[in-house]
Amino acid sequence: MDYYYVNTHSQNNGDHEVHKAGCIYFPNGNNMPLGVFSTCFDAIQAARSHYNKSNGCAICCALCHTR
C-alpha cells in the first residue's frame, strides 16, 4: 500500500497528476493528500472526486497513466 497525492496545479492539457509519496516528480507545495491505497487506480478515483480530469504520473503510476 502506498500514500498518494494529487497535484493541485494542472498540466498544460488540464490533467491533475496523481503521484506516490517519494516520486521524483512529486509537486512540492502544490499537492493535496489523497491517502493510502492498494492501487493507483483507487487513488485516481479518489483524485477525480476533487479534479475530474486526473491522471497517473508516467513515472510512479505508470499503470494508471494515459496519454
Secondary structure as the mmCIF struct_conf table of DSSP 4:
data_model
#
loop_
_struct_conf.conf_type_id
_struct_conf.id
_struct_conf.beg_label_comp_id
_struct_conf.beg_label_asym_id
_struct_conf.beg_label_seq_id
_struct_conf.end_label_comp_id
_struct_conf.end_label_asym_id
_struct_conf.end_label_seq_id
STRN STRN1 ASP A 2 ASN A 7
BEND BEND1 THR A 8 HIS A 9
TURN_TY1_P TURN_TY1_P1 ASN A 12 ASN A 13
BEND BEND2 GLY A 14 GLY A 14
STRN STRN2 HIS A 16 LYS A 20
TURN_TY1_P TURN_TY1_P2 ALA A 21 GLY A 22
TURN_TY1_P TURN_TY1_P3 ILE A 24 TYR A 25
TURN_TY1_P TURN_TY1_P4 ASN A 28 GLY A 29
BEND BEND3 ASN A 30 ASN A 30
STRN STRN3 ASN A 31 PHE A 37
BEND BEND4 SER A 38 THR A 39
HELX_RH_AL_P HELX_RH_AL_P1 CYS A 40 ARG A 48
TURN_TY1_P TURN_TY1_P5 SER A 49 HIS A 50
BEND BEND5 ASN A 52 LYS A 53
STRN STRN4 SER A 54 GLY A 56
TURN_TY1_P TURN_TY1_P6 ALA A 58 CYS A 60
BEND BEND6 CYS A 61 CYS A 61
HELX_RH_3T_P HELX_RH_3T_P1 ALA A 62 CYS A 64
#
